[in-house]
Amino acid sequence: MRNREADTLDELIDDCTALPAELRPTAKALPAPGAASPWQVTDACAAQVDDLDAYV
């Protein structure tokens, strides 16, 4: 593998084929993402923008 950026598509392909097998994509499907936690504003977070109107 070279130590500089690829200048052509052929060089990029050569660089990619030199990657170790454990870094190459596999046919294995990724797990589905889990549900996001509900978003809440804490008092500390709200206090950071209490005086925002003074700057607008």
N, C-alpha and C positions, 0 to 999 in steps of 0.2 A: 504494500500500500504506500502511496506517495505521501509526502508531507506538505503538499500545497493544494490549492483549489484546482478543480478540473476546469480546463479551458474549452473543452469540446464535449459533446455528448458521448463520444466513444471513450474518452478518458473517465467520464462519470460512470459509465457502465463498467469499465474495468475496475474502478475503485469499489463499486458496489459488489461486484462478484468476489472481491478479495475479503469481504466481511466474514468473520467466523459464523458458523452455522447457528450458534445460539443467539446471534443478533439478527438473523434473517426472519422475516415473517413466516408464520406457519399457517396451515389450513385450519388449525384449531380455532373455533369461534370464541370470542371474548364473552365473559359473563355480562348479563344485562345490568345496567346501573341500578343501584338501590334507590328507594324513594328519598327525596330531599327532606331535610328537617325543616319544620316551619320556621320562618324568619321572624324574629322579634327585635324590637328596638329597646335596649336597656336604658335605664335612667342615665347611666354614665355616657352612653353614646349620644343621647339627646342633649345632654349638657354641653357637649362639644360644639354644638351648632346653635345654642340658645341665642347668641348675639349675632347670628349670621345676617339679619336684616340690617345691622349697622354697617356691614361691608358691601352690601349690594347697591 
